Amino acid sequence: MARINLLPWREIERARQQREFGIMIGGGVIITILVIIAVHIHINGLITAQSQRNLLLDREIAKMDQKIEEIQDLESTKARLLARMDIIQQLQSSRPQIVHLFDELVATLPVGVYLTTVKQKGSTISMSGRAQSNARVSAYMRNIAKSDWLKNANLKVIKNKNKTGTGLSHFELMATQVIPADEVKK
């Protein structure tokens, strides 16, 4: 039988296979590194793009916040103007009432009674004055009770004419201004 030494061929084949295996491993490592680098670059690009979008959104949110502030300022200005308009409208509608009040003060005042001060706070009217007698103050209060524009006469103080030294009684009374039902409809 002939002796053939196949050992060198097997060793050469094994060395070739090991070289191919090393090249494949090296190629796989290089491809893996390239893939990792590509994924890293892609993710960094996505992060950068999202950061730019976030900055854009932040700028737009700041613009909207400023517009909301302006709208709130306008709404508060509108509310103040509406309040002023309501006050002006109330004053316009109550303008004839002061004329009626003074007219009623004169119409209800009996002879011998003189008013020295008249003050109004809301619908309450405070009056002070002089009278020739207490009976004339009582007549004044009855006239106020009969009036369409004045009600609820309430005597606070009356000083007898003998104690005042003026020969007249000094008095203070309060009344309430009312608006007759027929005037409210106008």
DRENZAGU-298216 format. One record per residue (C-alpha): residue number from 1; residue in three letters; x, y, z. Coordinates in steps of 0.1 Angstrom, whole numbers, plus 2048, in hexadecimal, padded with zeros to 3 digits. Layout:
BEGIN
+-----+------+-----+-----+-----+
! pos ! code !   X !   Y !   Z !
+-----+------+-----+-----+-----+
! NUM !  ALA !   X !   Y !   Z !
...
+-----+------+-----+-----+-----+
This chain:
BEGIN
+-----+------+-----+-----+-----+
! pos ! code !   X !   Y !   Z !
+-----+------+-----+-----+-----+
!   1 !  MET ! 800 ! 800 ! 800 !
!   2 !  ALA ! 80C ! 822 ! 7F8 !
!   3 !  ARG ! 811 ! 83A ! 813 !
!   4 !  ILE ! 804 ! 85D ! 80D !
!   5 !  ASN ! 809 ! 878 ! 826 !
!   6 !  LEU ! 7EA ! 88D ! 826 !
!   7 !  LEU ! 7F4 ! 8A0 ! 845 !
!   8 !  PRO ! 803 ! 8BF ! 835 !
!   9 !  TRP ! 7E4 ! 8C3 ! 81F !
!  10 !  ARG ! 7CD ! 8C1 ! 83E !
!  11 !  GLU ! 7E3 ! 8D9 ! 850 !
!  12 !  ILE ! 7E2 ! 8F1 ! 833 !
!  13 !  GLU ! 7BC ! 8ED ! 831 !
!  14 !  ARG ! 7B9 ! 8F2 ! 856 !
!  15 !  ALA ! 7CF ! 911 ! 855 !
!  16 !  ARG ! 7BA ! 91E ! 837 !
!  17 !  GLN ! 79A ! 918 ! 84B !
!  18 !  GLN ! 7A8 ! 929 ! 869 !
!  19 !  ARG ! 7B2 ! 947 ! 854 !
!  20 !  GLU ! 78F ! 949 ! 844 !
!  21 !  PHE ! 780 ! 946 ! 867 !
!  22 !  GLY ! 796 ! 962 ! 874 !
!  23 !  ILE ! 78D ! 978 ! 855 !
!  24 !  MET ! 768 ! 970 ! 85B !
!  25 !  ILE ! 76B ! 979 ! 880 !
!  26 !  GLY ! 77F ! 999 ! 878 !
!  27 !  GLY ! 765 ! 9A2 ! 85D !
!  28 !  GLY ! 749 ! 99B ! 875 !
!  29 !  VAL ! 759 ! 9B1 ! 88F !
!  30 !  ILE ! 75F ! 9CD ! 876 !
!  31 !  ILE ! 73B ! 9CA ! 869 !
!  32 !  THR ! 72E ! 9CA ! 88D !
!  33 !  ILE ! 743 ! 9E9 ! 895 !
!  34 !  LEU ! 737 ! 9FA ! 875 !
!  35 !  VAL ! 712 ! 9F1 ! 87D !
!  36 !  ILE ! 717 ! 9FE ! 8A1 !
!  37 !  ILE ! 726 ! A1F ! 894 !
!  38 !  ALA ! 70A ! A22 ! 87A !
!  39 !  VAL ! 6EF ! A1C ! 895 !
!  40 !  HIS ! 701 ! A35 ! 8AC !
!  41 !  ILE ! 702 ! A4F ! 891 !
!  42 !  HIS ! 6DD ! A49 ! 888 !
!  43 !  ILE ! 6D2 ! A4B ! 8AC !
!  44 !  ASN ! 6E7 ! A6B ! 8B1 !
!  45 !  GLY ! 6D6 ! A79 ! 892 !
!  46 !  LEU ! 6B4 ! A70 ! 8A0 !
!  47 !  ILE ! 6BD ! A80 ! 8C2 !
!  48 !  THR ! 6C9 ! AA0 ! 8B0 !
!  49 !  ALA ! 6A9 ! AA2 ! 89B !
!  50 !  GLN ! 693 ! A9D ! 8BA !
!  51 !  SER ! 6A7 ! AB8 ! 8CD !
!  52 !  GLN ! 6A1 ! AD0 ! 8B0 !
!  53 !  ARG ! 67C ! AC7 ! 8B0 !
!  54 !  ASN ! 67B ! ACD ! 8D6 !
!  55 !  LEU ! 68C ! AEF ! 8D2 !
!  56 !  LEU ! 673 ! AF8 ! 8B7 !
!  57 !  LEU ! 656 ! AED ! 8CE !
!  58 !  ASP ! 665 ! B00 ! 8EB !
!  59 !  ARG ! 667 ! B20 ! 8D6 !
!  60 !  GLU ! 643 ! B1B ! 8CA !
!  61 !  ILE ! 637 ! B15 ! 8EE !
!  62 !  ALA ! 648 ! B35 ! 8F9 !
!  63 !  LYS ! 636 ! B48 ! 8DD !
!  64 !  MET ! 615 ! B38 ! 8E7 !
!  65 !  ASP ! 61B ! B41 ! 90C !
!  66 !  GLN ! 622 ! B65 ! 902 !
!  67 !  LYS ! 602 ! B65 ! 8ED !
!  68 !  ILE ! 5EE ! B56 ! 90B !
!  69 !  GLU ! 5FC ! B71 ! 921 !
!  70 !  GLU ! 5F2 ! B8C ! 908 !
!  71 !  ILE ! 5CF ! B7C ! 906 !
!  72 !  GLN ! 5CC ! B7C ! 92C !
!  73 !  ASP ! 5D7 ! BA1 ! 92D !
!  74 !  LEU ! 5BD ! BA9 ! 913 !
!  75 !  GLU ! 5A2 ! B95 ! 927 !
!  76 !  SER ! 5AA ! BA8 ! 947 !
!  77 !  THR ! 5AA ! BC9 ! 933 !
!  78 !  LYS ! 588 ! BBF ! 924 !
!  79 !  ALA ! 57A ! BB6 ! 947 !
!  80 !  ARG ! 586 ! BD8 ! 954 !
!  81 !  LEU ! 576 ! BEA ! 937 !
!  82 !  LEU ! 556 ! BD7 ! 93A !
!  83 !  ALA ! 555 ! BE0 ! 95F !
!  84 !  ARG ! 55A ! C05 ! 957 !
!  85 !  MET ! 53F ! C03 ! 93C !
!  86 !  ASP ! 527 ! BF4 ! 956 !
!  87 !  ILE ! 52F ! C10 ! 96F !
!  88 !  ILE ! 52A ! C2A ! 954 !
!  89 !  GLN ! 509 ! C1A ! 94A !
!  90 !  GLN ! 4FD ! C19 ! 96E !
!  91 !  LEU ! 507 ! C3D ! 972 !
!  92 !  GLN ! 4F4 ! C46 ! 952 !
!  93 !  SER ! 4D5 ! C33 ! 95D !
!  94 !  SER ! 4D6 ! C43 ! 980 !
!  95 !  ARG ! 4DC ! C66 ! 974 !
!  96 !  PRO ! 4B8 ! C71 ! 975 !
!  97 !  GLN ! 4B4 ! C62 ! 998 !
!  98 !  ILE ! 4C9 ! C7D ! 9A8 !
!  99 !  VAL ! 4B2 ! C97 ! 999 !
! 100 !  HIS ! 494 ! C85 ! 9A7 !
! 101 !  LEU ! 4A6 ! C82 ! 9C9 !
! 102 !  PHE ! 4AC ! CA8 ! 9CB !
! 103 !  ASP ! 489 ! CAF ! 9BF !
! 104 !  GLU ! 47A ! C98 ! 9DA !
! 105 !  LEU ! 490 ! CA7 ! 9F5 !
! 106 !  VAL ! 482 ! CC9 ! 9ED !
! 107 !  ALA ! 45E ! CBC ! 9E8 !
! 108 !  THR ! 45D ! CAA ! A09 !
! 109 !  LEU ! 46D ! CC6 ! A1D !
! 110 !  PRO ! 452 ! CD8 ! A32 !
! 111 !  VAL ! 453 ! CFD ! A3A !
! 112 !  GLY ! 469 ! D04 ! A58 !
! 113 !  VAL ! 482 ! CE8 ! A51 !
! 114 !  TYR ! 4A4 ! CEF ! A42 !
! 115 !  LEU ! 4BE ! CD5 ! A36 !
! 116 !  THR ! 4E3 ! CDE ! A3D !
! 117 !  THR ! 4F3 ! CBE ! A2F !
! 118 !  VAL ! 4E8 ! CA1 ! A19 !
! 119 !  LYS ! 4FF ! C84 ! A14 !
! 120 !  GLN ! 4F8 ! C65 ! 9FF !
! 121 !  LYS ! 50A ! C44 ! A02 !
! 122 !  GLY ! 4FB ! C2A ! 9EB !
! 123 !  SER ! 4D5 ! C2D ! 9EF !
! 124 !  THR ! 4D8 ! C3A ! A13 !
! 125 !  ILE ! 4D4 ! C60 ! A17 !
! 126 !  SER ! 4DF ! C71 ! A37 !
! 127 !  MET ! 4D0 ! C94 ! A3D !
! 128 !  SER ! 4D6 ! CAD ! A58 !
! 129 !  GLY ! 4C5 ! CCD ! A5D !
! 130 !  ARG ! 4B2 ! CE6 ! A72 !
! 131 !  ALA ! 48D ! CE8 ! A7A !
! 132 !  GLN ! 476 ! D01 ! A8C !
! 133 !  SER ! 467 ! CE5 ! AA1 !
! 134 !  ASN ! 468 ! CBF ! AA6 !
! 135 !  ALA ! 445 ! CBD ! A96 !
! 136 !  ARG ! 454 ! CCB ! A75 !
! 137 !  VAL ! 46E ! CAF ! A76 !
! 138 !  SER ! 452 ! C96 ! A7B !
! 139 !  ALA ! 43F ! CA5 ! A5D !
! 140 !  TYR ! 45F ! CA2 ! A48 !
! 141 !  MET ! 462 ! C7D ! A51 !
! 142 !  ARG ! 43D ! C77 ! A48 !
! 143 !  ASN ! 443 ! C89 ! A26 !
! 144 !  ILE ! 461 ! C72 ! A20 !
! 145 !  ALA ! 44B ! C53 ! A28 !
! 146 !  LYS ! 431 ! C5F ! A0E !
! 147 !  SER ! 44C ! C66 ! 9F3 !
! 148 !  ASP ! 451 ! C50 ! 9D5 !
! 149 !  TRP ! 477 ! C55 ! 9D5 !
! 150 !  LEU ! 47F ! C55 ! 9FA !
! 151 !  LYS ! 475 ! C3B ! A14 !
! 152 !  ASN ! 47F ! C2F ! A37 !
! 153 !  ALA ! 485 ! C50 ! A49 !
! 154 !  ASN ! 498 ! C49 ! A68 !
! 155 !  LEU ! 49F ! C65 ! A81 !
! 156 !  LYS ! 4C2 ! C62 ! A91 !
! 157 !  VAL ! 4C5 ! C81 ! AA6 !
! 158 !  ILE ! 4B0 ! C9F ! AAF !
! 159 !  LYS ! 4BC ! CBA ! AC6 !
! 160 !  ASN ! 4A2 ! CD0 ! AD6 !
! 161 !  LYS ! 4A1 ! CF5 ! ACB !
! 162 !  ASN ! 4A5 ! D00 ! AEF !
! 163 !  LYS ! 4C7 ! CEE ! AF2 !
! 164 !  THR ! 4D5 ! CF8 ! AD0 !
! 165 !  GLY ! 4D6 ! D1D ! AD7 !
! 166 !  THR ! 4CB ! D25 ! AB3 !
! 167 !  GLY ! 4A5 ! D24 ! AB9 !
! 168 !  LEU ! 4A3 ! D06 ! AA1 !
! 169 !  SER ! 4A4 ! CE1 ! AA7 !
! 170 !  HIS ! 4C1 ! CCF ! A98 !
! 171 !  PHE ! 4BA ! CAC ! A89 !
! 172 !  GLU ! 4CA ! C90 ! A76 !
! 173 !  LEU ! 4B6 ! C76 ! A63 !
! 174 !  MET ! 4BC ! C5B ! A49 !
! 175 !  ALA ! 4A7 ! C50 ! A2C !
! 176 !  THR ! 4A9 ! C37 ! A10 !
! 177 !  GLN ! 4A7 ! C41 ! 9EC !
! 178 !  VAL ! 490 ! C2A ! 9D8 !
! 179 !  ILE ! 487 ! C29 ! 9B3 !
! 180 !  PRO ! 462 ! C26 ! 9AC !
! 181 !  ALA ! 457 ! C08 ! 998 !
! 182 !  ASP ! 44B ! C1D ! 97B !
! 183 !  GLU ! 46E ! C2D ! 978 !
! 184 !  VAL ! 480 ! C0B ! 978 !
! 185 !  LYS ! 46F ! C01 ! 958 !
! 186 !  LYS ! 47A ! C20 ! 945 !
+-----+------+-----+-----+-----+
